[in-house]
Amino acid sequence: MKKALGFLAGLGLLALSAAAARTASLGWGGGHSDVGFWWTVIASFLGIAAVGALVGTVIHSRSG
């Protein structure tokens, strides 16, 4: 159960990261470099959190 919740949290964070990256792309494309920059920063942090959640789930769910 914990393994499934860990992967679900990681995938949820990955989805949020993708949405933030899309918003950043729209900001850059619309000529709003400040919006594009800060949404890129947010997307990066969410991506790091997603990878951490997924890797942490794999590491801590191994038996042994």
mmCIF file of the N, C-alpha and C atoms, coordinates in Angstrom:
data_MODEL
# 
_entry.id   MODEL 
# 
loop_
_atom_site.group_PDB 
_atom_site.id 
_atom_site.type_symbol 
_atom_site.label_atom_id 
_atom_site.label_alt_id 
_atom_site.label_comp_id 
_atom_site.label_asym_id 
_atom_site.label_entity_id 
_atom_site.label_seq_id 
_atom_site.pdbx_PDB_ins_code 
_atom_site.Cartn_x 
_atom_site.Cartn_y 
_atom_site.Cartn_z 
_atom_site.occupancy 
_atom_site.B_iso_or_equiv 
_atom_site.pdbx_formal_charge 
_atom_site.auth_seq_id 
_atom_site.auth_comp_id 
_atom_site.auth_asym_id 
_atom_site.auth_atom_id 
_atom_site.pdbx_PDB_model_num 
ATOM 1   N N  . MET A 1 1  ? 0.820  -1.190 0.000   1.00 0.00 ? 1  MET A N  1 
ATOM 2   C CA . MET A 1 1  ? 0.000  0.000  0.000   1.00 0.00 ? 1  MET A CA 1 
ATOM 3   C C  . MET A 1 1  ? 0.871  1.263  0.000   1.00 0.00 ? 1  MET A C  1 
ATOM 4   N N  . LYS A 1 2  ? 1.927  1.248  0.818   1.00 0.00 ? 2  LYS A N  1 
ATOM 5   C CA . LYS A 1 2  ? 2.811  2.414  0.873   1.00 0.00 ? 2  LYS A CA 1 
ATOM 6   C C  . LYS A 1 2  ? 3.511  2.642  -0.453  1.00 0.00 ? 2  LYS A C  1 
ATOM 7   N N  . LYS A 1 3  ? 3.849  1.547  -1.123  1.00 0.00 ? 3  LYS A N  1 
ATOM 8   C CA . LYS A 1 3  ? 4.517  1.646  -2.421  1.00 0.00 ? 3  LYS A CA 1 
ATOM 9   C C  . LYS A 1 3  ? 3.597  2.321  -3.438  1.00 0.00 ? 3  LYS A C  1 
ATOM 10  N N  . ALA A 1 4  ? 2.343  1.923  -3.456  1.00 0.00 ? 4  ALA A N  1 
ATOM 11  C CA . ALA A 1 4  ? 1.377  2.511  -4.385  1.00 0.00 ? 4  ALA A CA 1 
ATOM 12  C C  . ALA A 1 4  ? 1.170  3.989  -4.090  1.00 0.00 ? 4  ALA A C  1 
ATOM 13  N N  . LEU A 1 5  ? 1.085  4.353  -2.819  1.00 0.00 ? 5  LEU A N  1 
ATOM 14  C CA . LEU A 1 5  ? 0.908  5.762  -2.460  1.00 0.00 ? 5  LEU A CA 1 
ATOM 15  C C  . LEU A 1 5  ? 2.137  6.590  -2.821  1.00 0.00 ? 5  LEU A C  1 
ATOM 16  N N  . GLY A 1 6  ? 3.314  6.016  -2.659  1.00 0.00 ? 6  GLY A N  1 
ATOM 17  C CA . GLY A 1 6  ? 4.538  6.718  -3.022  1.00 0.00 ? 6  GLY A CA 1 
ATOM 18  C C  . GLY A 1 6  ? 4.616  6.988  -4.514  1.00 0.00 ? 6  GLY A C  1 
ATOM 19  N N  . PHE A 1 7  ? 4.282  5.975  -5.310  1.00 0.00 ? 7  PHE A N  1 
ATOM 20  C CA . PHE A 1 7  ? 4.279  6.164  -6.760  1.00 0.00 ? 7  PHE A CA 1 
ATOM 21  C C  . PHE A 1 7  ? 3.180  7.133  -7.192  1.00 0.00 ? 7  PHE A C  1 
ATOM 22  N N  . LEU A 1 8  ? 2.032  7.077  -6.535  1.00 0.00 ? 8  LEU A N  1 
ATOM 23  C CA . LEU A 1 8  ? 0.944  7.991  -6.858  1.00 0.00 ? 8  LEU A CA 1 
ATOM 24  C C  . LEU A 1 8  ? 1.345  9.429  -6.542  1.00 0.00 ? 8  LEU A C  1 
ATOM 25  N N  . ALA A 1 9  ? 2.008  9.638  -5.422  1.00 0.00 ? 9  ALA A N  1 
ATOM 26  C CA . ALA A 1 9  ? 2.485  10.980 -5.070  1.00 0.00 ? 9  ALA A CA 1 
ATOM 27  C C  . ALA A 1 9  ? 3.517  11.464 -6.087  1.00 0.00 ? 9  ALA A C  1 
ATOM 28  N N  . GLY A 1 10 ? 4.431  10.595 -6.482  1.00 0.00 ? 10 GLY A N  1 
ATOM 29  C CA . GLY A 1 10 ? 5.438  10.962 -7.472  1.00 0.00 ? 10 GLY A CA 1 
ATOM 30  C C  . GLY A 1 10 ? 4.827  11.313 -8.815  1.00 0.00 ? 10 GLY A C  1 
ATOM 31  N N  . LEU A 1 11 ? 3.858  10.528 -9.244  1.00 0.00 ? 11 LEU A N  1 
ATOM 32  C CA . LEU A 1 11 ? 3.203  10.804 -10.514 1.00 0.00 ? 11 LEU A CA 1 
ATOM 33  C C  . LEU A 1 11 ? 2.359  12.073 -10.443 1.00 0.00 ? 11 LEU A C  1 
ATOM 34  N N  . GLY A 1 12 ? 1.753  12.324 -9.295  1.00 0.00 ? 12 GLY A N  1 
ATOM 35  C CA . GLY A 1 12 ? 0.994  13.563 -9.117  1.00 0.00 ? 12 GLY A CA 1 
ATOM 36  C C  . GLY A 1 12 ? 1.896  14.784 -9.196  1.00 0.00 ? 12 GLY A C  1 
ATOM 37  N N  . LEU A 1 13 ? 3.048  14.701 -8.549  1.00 0.00 ? 13 LEU A N  1 
ATOM 38  C CA . LEU A 1 13 ? 4.006  15.800 -8.630  1.00 0.00 ? 13 LEU A CA 1 
ATOM 39  C C  . LEU A 1 13 ? 4.544  15.973 -10.045 1.00 0.00 ? 13 LEU A C  1 
ATOM 40  N N  . LEU A 1 14 ? 4.725  14.866 -10.738 1.00 0.00 ? 14 LEU A N  1 
ATOM 41  C CA . LEU A 1 14 ? 5.184  14.933 -12.130 1.00 0.00 ? 14 LEU A CA 1 
ATOM 42  C C  . LEU A 1 14 ? 4.140  15.620 -13.010 1.00 0.00 ? 14 LEU A C  1 
ATOM 43  N N  . ALA A 1 15 ? 2.871  15.350 -12.762 1.00 0.00 ? 15 ALA A N  1 
ATOM 44  C CA . ALA A 1 15 ? 1.801  16.005 -13.520 1.00 0.00 ? 15 ALA A CA 1 
ATOM 45  C C  . ALA A 1 15 ? 1.768  17.508 -13.225 1.00 0.00 ? 15 ALA A C  1 
ATOM 46  N N  . LEU A 1 16 ? 1.952  17.868 -11.965 1.00 0.00 ? 16 LEU A N  1 
ATOM 47  C CA . LEU A 1 16 ? 1.998  19.291 -11.617 1.00 0.00 ? 16 LEU A CA 1 
ATOM 48  C C  . LEU A 1 16 ? 3.197  19.977 -12.267 1.00 0.00 ? 16 LEU A C  1 
ATOM 49  N N  . SER A 1 17 ? 4.320  19.271 -12.320 1.00 0.00 ? 17 SER A N  1 
ATOM 50  C CA . SER A 1 17 ? 5.509  19.811 -12.959 1.00 0.00 ? 17 SER A CA 1 
ATOM 51  C C  . SER A 1 17 ? 5.269  20.035 -14.453 1.00 0.00 ? 17 SER A C  1 
ATOM 52  N N  . ALA A 1 18 ? 4.604  19.103 -15.098 1.00 0.00 ? 18 ALA A N  1 
ATOM 53  C CA . ALA A 1 18 ? 4.300  19.247 -16.521 1.00 0.00 ? 18 ALA A CA 1 
ATOM 54  C C  . ALA A 1 18 ? 3.350  20.421 -16.759 1.00 0.00 ? 18 ALA A C  1 
ATOM 55  N N  . ALA A 1 19 ? 2.372  20.592 -15.882 1.00 0.00 ? 19 ALA A N  1 
ATOM 56  C CA . ALA A 1 19 ? 1.447  21.729 -16.019 1.00 0.00 ? 19 ALA A CA 1 
ATOM 57  C C  . ALA A 1 19 ? 2.178  23.049 -15.822 1.00 0.00 ? 19 ALA A C  1 
ATOM 58  N N  . ALA A 1 20 ? 3.092  23.104 -14.864 1.00 0.00 ? 20 ALA A N  1 
ATOM 59  C CA . ALA A 1 20 ? 3.871  24.320 -14.644 1.00 0.00 ? 20 ALA A CA 1 
ATOM 60  C C  . ALA A 1 20 ? 4.785  24.601 -15.834 1.00 0.00 ? 20 ALA A C  1 
ATOM 61  N N  . ALA A 1 21 ? 5.350  23.565 -16.425 1.00 0.00 ? 21 ALA A N  1 
ATOM 62  C CA . ALA A 1 21 ? 6.200  23.752 -17.599 1.00 0.00 ? 21 ALA A CA 1 
ATOM 63  C C  . ALA A 1 21 ? 5.381  24.273 -18.781 1.00 0.00 ? 21 ALA A C  1 
ATOM 64  N N  . ARG A 1 22 ? 4.169  23.798 -18.903 1.00 0.00 ? 22 ARG A N  1 
ATOM 65  C CA . ARG A 1 22 ? 3.293  24.296 -19.974 1.00 0.00 ? 22 ARG A CA 1 
ATOM 66  C C  . ARG A 1 22 ? 2.980  25.768 -19.759 1.00 0.00 ? 22 ARG A C  1 
ATOM 67  N N  . THR A 1 23 ? 2.686  26.155 -18.525 1.00 0.00 ? 23 THR A N  1 
ATOM 68  C CA . THR A 1 23 ? 2.420  27.557 -18.223 1.00 0.00 ? 23 THR A CA 1 
ATOM 69  C C  . THR A 1 23 ? 3.655  28.408 -18.506 1.00 0.00 ? 23 THR A C  1 
ATOM 70  N N  . ALA A 1 24 ? 4.839  27.884 -18.163 1.00 0.00 ? 24 ALA A N  1 
ATOM 71  C CA . ALA A 1 24 ? 6.078  28.607 -18.447 1.00 0.00 ? 24 ALA A CA 1 
ATOM 72  C C  . ALA A 1 24 ? 6.254  28.785 -19.948 1.00 0.00 ? 24 ALA A C  1 
ATOM 73  N N  . SER A 1 25 ? 5.964  27.754 -20.702 1.00 0.00 ? 25 SER A N  1 
ATOM 74  C CA . SER A 1 25 ? 6.095  27.825 -22.154 1.00 0.00 ? 25 SER A CA 1 
ATOM 75  C C  . SER A 1 25 ? 5.150  28.875 -22.741 1.00 0.00 ? 25 SER A C  1 
ATOM 76  N N  . LEU A 1 26 ? 3.939  28.925 -22.225 1.00 0.00 ? 26 LEU A N  1 
ATOM 77  C CA . LEU A 1 26 ? 2.986  29.937 -22.689 1.00 0.00 ? 26 LEU A CA 1 
ATOM 78  C C  . LEU A 1 26 ? 3.463  31.339 -22.314 1.00 0.00 ? 26 LEU A C  1 
ATOM 79  N N  . GLY A 1 27 ? 4.065  31.459 -21.142 1.00 0.00 ? 27 GLY A N  1 
ATOM 80  C CA . GLY A 1 27 ? 4.599  32.754 -20.726 1.00 0.00 ? 27 GLY A CA 1 
ATOM 81  C C  . GLY A 1 27 ? 5.739  33.219 -21.617 1.00 0.00 ? 27 GLY A C  1 
ATOM 82  N N  . TRP A 1 28 ? 6.678  32.312 -21.876 1.00 0.00 ? 28 TRP A N  1 
ATOM 83  C CA . TRP A 1 28 ? 7.794  32.655 -22.759 1.00 0.00 ? 28 TRP A CA 1 
ATOM 84  C C  . TRP A 1 28 ? 7.278  32.999 -24.152 1.00 0.00 ? 28 TRP A C  1 
ATOM 85  N N  . GLY A 1 29 ? 6.363  32.190 -24.651 1.00 0.00 ? 29 GLY A N  1 
ATOM 86  C CA . GLY A 1 29 ? 5.834  32.397 -25.998 1.00 0.00 ? 29 GLY A CA 1 
ATOM 87  C C  . GLY A 1 29 ? 5.038  33.685 -26.138 1.00 0.00 ? 29 GLY A C  1 
ATOM 88  N N  . GLY A 1 30 ? 4.409  34.118 -25.045 1.00 0.00 ? 30 GLY A N  1 
ATOM 89  C CA . GLY A 1 30 ? 3.607  35.335 -25.071 1.00 0.00 ? 30 GLY A CA 1 
ATOM 90  C C  . GLY A 1 30 ? 4.412  36.594 -24.830 1.00 0.00 ? 30 GLY A C  1 
ATOM 91  N N  . GLY A 1 31 ? 5.724  36.447 -24.686 1.00 0.00 ? 31 GLY A N  1 
ATOM 92  C CA . GLY A 1 31 ? 6.563  37.610 -24.470 1.00 0.00 ? 31 GLY A CA 1 
ATOM 93  C C  . GLY A 1 31 ? 6.643  38.065 -23.026 1.00 0.00 ? 31 GLY A C  1 
ATOM 94  N N  . HIS A 1 32 ? 6.182  37.224 -22.108 1.00 0.00 ? 32 HIS A N  1 
ATOM 95  C CA . HIS A 1 32 ? 6.222  37.550 -20.682 1.00 0.00 ? 32 HIS A CA 1 
ATOM 96  C C  . HIS A 1 32 ? 7.364  36.765 -20.045 1.00 0.00 ? 32 HIS A C  1 
ATOM 97  N N  . SER A 1 33 ? 8.563  37.305 -20.155 1.00 0.00 ? 33 SER A N  1 
ATOM 98  C CA . SER A 1 33 ? 9.738  36.570 -19.689 1.00 0.00 ? 33 SER A CA 1 
ATOM 99  C C  . SER A 1 33 ? 9.736  36.368 -18.177 1.00 0.00 ? 33 SER A C  1 
ATOM 100 N N  . ASP A 1 34 ? 9.132  37.283 -17.422 1.00 0.00 ? 34 ASP A N  1 
ATOM 101 C CA . ASP A 1 34 ? 9.075  37.108 -15.975 1.00 0.00 ? 34 ASP A CA 1 
ATOM 102 C C  . ASP A 1 34 ? 8.187  35.929 -15.601 1.00 0.00 ? 34 ASP A C  1 
ATOM 103 N N  . VAL A 1 35 ? 7.051  35.800 -16.264 1.00 0.00 ? 35 VAL A N  1 
ATOM 104 C CA . VAL A 1 35 ? 6.148  34.672 -16.011 1.00 0.00 ? 35 VAL A CA 1 
ATOM 105 C C  . VAL A 1 35 ? 6.818  33.367 -16.440 1.00 0.00 ? 35 VAL A C  1 
ATOM 106 N N  . GLY A 1 36 ? 7.442  33.387 -17.610 1.00 0.00 ? 36 GLY A N  1 
ATOM 107 C CA . GLY A 1 36 ? 8.124  32.194 -18.089 1.00 0.00 ? 36 GLY A CA 1 
ATOM 108 C C  . GLY A 1 36 ? 9.231  31.756 -17.160 1.00 0.00 ? 36 GLY A C  1 
ATOM 109 N N  . PHE A 1 37 ? 10.012 32.715 -16.670 1.00 0.00 ? 37 PHE A N  1 
ATOM 110 C CA . PHE A 1 37 ? 11.126 32.387 -15.777 1.00 0.00 ? 37 PHE A CA 1 
ATOM 111 C C  . PHE A 1 37 ? 10.640 31.764 -14.476 1.00 0.00 ? 37 PHE A C  1 
ATOM 112 N N  . TRP A 1 38 ? 9.696  32.407 -13.810 1.00 0.00 ? 38 TRP A N  1 
ATOM 113 C CA . TRP A 1 38 ? 9.283  31.908 -12.497 1.00 0.00 ? 38 TRP A CA 1 
ATOM 114 C C  . TRP A 1 38 ? 8.514  30.595 -12.596 1.00 0.00 ? 38 TRP A C  1 
ATOM 115 N N  . TRP A 1 39 ? 7.733  30.402 -13.655 1.00 0.00 ? 39 TRP A N  1 
ATOM 116 C CA . TRP A 1 39 ? 7.073  29.107 -13.811 1.00 0.00 ? 39 TRP A CA 1 
ATOM 117 C C  . TRP A 1 39 ? 8.067  28.010 -14.164 1.00 0.00 ? 39 TRP A C  1 
ATOM 118 N N  . THR A 1 40 ? 9.169  28.377 -14.826 1.00 0.00 ? 40 THR A N  1 
ATOM 119 C CA . THR A 1 40 ? 10.239 27.409 -15.073 1.00 0.00 ? 40 THR A CA 1 
ATOM 120 C C  . THR A 1 40 ? 10.897 26.995 -13.766 1.00 0.00 ? 40 THR A C  1 
ATOM 121 N N  . VAL A 1 41 ? 11.110 27.956 -12.877 1.00 0.00 ? 41 VAL A N  1 
ATOM 122 C CA . VAL A 1 41 ? 11.675 27.652 -11.559 1.00 0.00 ? 41 VAL A CA 1 
ATOM 123 C C  . VAL A 1 41 ? 10.739 26.715 -10.782 1.00 0.00 ? 41 VAL A C  1 
ATOM 124 N N  . ILE A 1 42 ? 9.460  27.022 -10.793 1.00 0.00 ? 42 ILE A N  1 
ATOM 125 C CA . ILE A 1 42 ? 8.473  26.188 -10.095 1.00 0.00 ? 42 ILE A CA 1 
ATOM 126 C C  . ILE A 1 42 ? 8.429  24.786 -10.695 1.00 0.00 ? 42 ILE A C  1 
ATOM 127 N N  . ALA A 1 43 ? 8.433  24.702 -12.021 1.00 0.00 ? 43 ALA A N  1 
ATOM 128 C CA . ALA A 1 43 ? 8.415  23.392 -12.688 1.00 0.00 ? 43 ALA A CA 1 
ATOM 129 C C  . ALA A 1 43 ? 9.661  22.586 -12.333 1.00 0.00 ? 43 ALA A C  1 
ATOM 130 N N  . SER A 1 44 ? 10.800 23.257 -12.230 1.00 0.00 ? 44 SER A N  1 
ATOM 131 C CA . SER A 1 44 ? 12.044 22.558 -11.866 1.00 0.00 ? 44 SER A CA 1 
ATOM 132 C C  . SER A 1 44 ? 11.961 21.991 -10.451 1.00 0.00 ? 44 SER A C  1 
ATOM 133 N N  . PHE A 1 45 ? 11.494 22.797 -9.512  1.00 0.00 ? 45 PHE A N  1 
ATOM 134 C CA . PHE A 1 45 ? 11.363 22.316 -8.133  1.00 0.00 ? 45 PHE A CA 1 
ATOM 135 C C  . PHE A 1 45 ? 10.374 21.158 -8.036  1.00 0.00 ? 45 PHE A C  1 
ATOM 136 N N  . LEU A 1 46 ? 9.263  21.248 -8.750  1.00 0.00 ? 46 LEU A N  1 
ATOM 137 C CA . LEU A 1 46 ? 8.292  20.158 -8.738  1.00 0.00 ? 46 LEU A CA 1 
ATOM 138 C C  . LEU A 1 46 ? 8.863  18.899 -9.385  1.00 0.00 ? 46 LEU A C  1 
ATOM 139 N N  . GLY A 1 47 ? 9.654  19.070 -10.426 1.00 0.00 ? 47 GLY A N  1 
ATOM 140 C CA . GLY A 1 47 ? 10.300 17.923 -11.063 1.00 0.00 ? 47 GLY A CA 1 
ATOM 141 C C  . GLY A 1 47 ? 11.288 17.242 -10.126 1.00 0.00 ? 47 GLY A C  1 
ATOM 142 N N  . ILE A 1 48 ? 12.057 18.048 -9.398  1.00 0.00 ? 48 ILE A N  1 
ATOM 143 C CA . ILE A 1 48 ? 12.997 17.490 -8.416  1.00 0.00 ? 48 ILE A CA 1 
ATOM 144 C C  . ILE A 1 48 ? 12.241 16.733 -7.333  1.00 0.00 ? 48 ILE A C  1 
ATOM 145 N N  . ALA A 1 49 ? 11.132 17.299 -6.859  1.00 0.00 ? 49 ALA A N  1 
ATOM 146 C CA . ALA A 1 49 ? 10.327 16.627 -5.835  1.00 0.00 ? 49 ALA A CA 1 
ATOM 147 C C  . ALA A 1 49 ? 9.734  15.328 -6.358  1.00 0.00 ? 49 ALA A C  1 
ATOM 148 N N  . ALA A 1 50 ? 9.299  15.324 -7.613  1.00 0.00 ? 50 ALA A N  1 
ATOM 149 C CA . ALA A 1 50 ? 8.726  14.115 -8.198  1.00 0.00 ? 50 ALA A CA 1 
ATOM 150 C C  . ALA A 1 50 ? 9.762  13.008 -8.306  1.00 0.00 ? 50 ALA A C  1 
ATOM 151 N N  . VAL A 1 51 ? 10.949 13.355 -8.785  1.00 0.00 ? 51 VAL A N  1 
ATOM 152 C CA . VAL A 1 51 ? 12.017 12.350 -8.890  1.00 0.00 ? 51 VAL A CA 1 
ATOM 153 C C  . VAL A 1 51 ? 12.394 11.846 -7.497  1.00 0.00 ? 51 VAL A C  1 
ATOM 154 N N  . GLY A 1 52 ? 12.458 12.745 -6.540  1.00 0.00 ? 52 GLY A N  1 
ATOM 155 C CA . GLY A 1 52 ? 12.773 12.341 -5.164  1.00 0.00 ? 52 GLY A CA 1 
ATOM 156 C C  . GLY A 1 52 ? 11.734 11.393 -4.591  1.00 0.00 ? 52 GLY A C  1 
ATOM 157 N N  . ALA A 1 53 ? 10.463 11.677 -4.847  1.00 0.00 ? 53 ALA A N  1 
ATOM 158 C CA . ALA A 1 53 ? 9.394  10.799 -4.359  1.00 0.00 ? 53 ALA A CA 1 
ATOM 159 C C  . ALA A 1 53 ? 9.458  9.425  -5.012  1.00 0.00 ? 53 ALA A C  1 
ATOM 160 N N  . LEU A 1 54 ? 9.693  9.393  -6.312  1.00 0.00 ? 54 LEU A N  1 
ATOM 161 C CA . LEU A 1 54 ? 9.743  8.105  -7.009  1.00 0.00 ? 54 LEU A CA 1 
ATOM 162 C C  . LEU A 1 54 ? 10.968 7.291  -6.612  1.00 0.00 ? 54 LEU A C  1 
ATOM 163 N N  . VAL A 1 55 ? 12.123 7.930  -6.568  1.00 0.00 ? 55 VAL A N  1 
ATOM 164 C CA . VAL A 1 55 ? 13.349 7.220  -6.174  1.00 0.00 ? 55 VAL A CA 1 
ATOM 165 C C  . VAL A 1 55 ? 13.268 6.788  -4.711  1.00 0.00 ? 55 VAL A C  1 
ATOM 166 N N  . GLY A 1 56 ? 12.768 7.662  -3.861  1.00 0.00 ? 56 GLY A N  1 
ATOM 167 C CA . GLY A 1 56 ? 12.620 7.323  -2.448  1.00 0.00 ? 56 GLY A CA 1 
ATOM 168 C C  . GLY A 1 56 ? 11.672 6.159  -2.231  1.00 0.00 ? 56 GLY A C  1 
ATOM 169 N N  . THR A 1 57 ? 10.610 6.102  -3.019  1.00 0.00 ? 57 THR A N  1 
ATOM 170 C CA . THR A 1 57 ? 9.682  4.989  -2.919  1.00 0.00 ? 57 THR A CA 1 
ATOM 171 C C  . THR A 1 57 ? 10.338 3.688  -3.307  1.00 0.00 ? 57 THR A C  1 
ATOM 172 N N  . VAL A 1 58 ? 11.124 3.726  -4.378  1.00 0.00 ? 58 VAL A N  1 
ATOM 173 C CA . VAL A 1 58 ? 11.820 2.512  -4.831  1.00 0.00 ? 58 VAL A CA 1 
ATOM 174 C C  . VAL A 1 58 ? 12.824 2.061  -3.770  1.00 0.00 ? 58 VAL A C  1 
ATOM 175 N N  . ILE A 1 59 ? 13.597 2.996  -3.250  1.00 0.00 ? 59 ILE A N  1 
ATOM 176 C CA . ILE A 1 59 ? 14.632 2.647  -2.268  1.00 0.00 ? 59 ILE A CA 1 
ATOM 177 C C  . ILE A 1 59 ? 14.012 2.085  -0.989  1.00 0.00 ? 59 ILE A C  1 
ATOM 178 N N  . HIS A 1 60 ? 12.957 2.734  -0.498  1.00 0.00 ? 60 HIS A N  1 
ATOM 179 C CA . HIS A 1 60 ? 12.398 2.345  0.790   1.00 0.00 ? 60 HIS A CA 1 
ATOM 180 C C  . HIS A 1 60 ? 11.382 1.231  0.720   1.00 0.00 ? 60 HIS A C  1 
ATOM 181 N N  . SER A 1 61 ? 11.033 0.798  -0.478  1.00 0.00 ? 61 SER A N  1 
ATOM 182 C CA . SER A 1 61 ? 10.080 -0.310 -0.576  1.00 0.00 ? 61 SER A CA 1 
ATOM 183 C C  . SER A 1 61 ? 10.758 -1.633 -0.927  1.00 0.00 ? 61 SER A C  1 
ATOM 184 N N  . ARG A 1 62 ? 12.084 -1.588 -1.101  1.00 0.00 ? 62 ARG A N  1 
ATOM 185 C CA . ARG A 1 62 ? 12.808 -2.827 -1.366  1.00 0.00 ? 62 ARG A CA 1 
ATOM 186 C C  . ARG A 1 62 ? 12.825 -3.689 -0.105  1.00 0.00 ? 62 ARG A C  1 
ATOM 187 N N  . SER A 1 63 ? 12.678 -4.956 -0.275  1.00 0.00 ? 63 SER A N  1 
ATOM 188 C CA . SER A 1 63 ? 12.772 -5.857 0.872   1.00 0.00 ? 63 SER A CA 1 
ATOM 189 C C  . SER A 1 63 ? 14.227 -6.313 0.999   1.00 0.00 ? 63 SER A C  1 
ATOM 190 N N  . GLY A 1 64 ? 14.662 -6.405 2.203   1.00 0.00 ? 64 GLY A N  1 
ATOM 191 C CA . GLY A 1 64 ? 16.007 -6.901 2.310   1.00 0.00 ? 64 GLY A CA 1 
ATOM 192 C C  . GLY A 1 64 ? 16.723 -6.353 3.439   1.00 0.00 ? 64 GLY A C  1 
# 
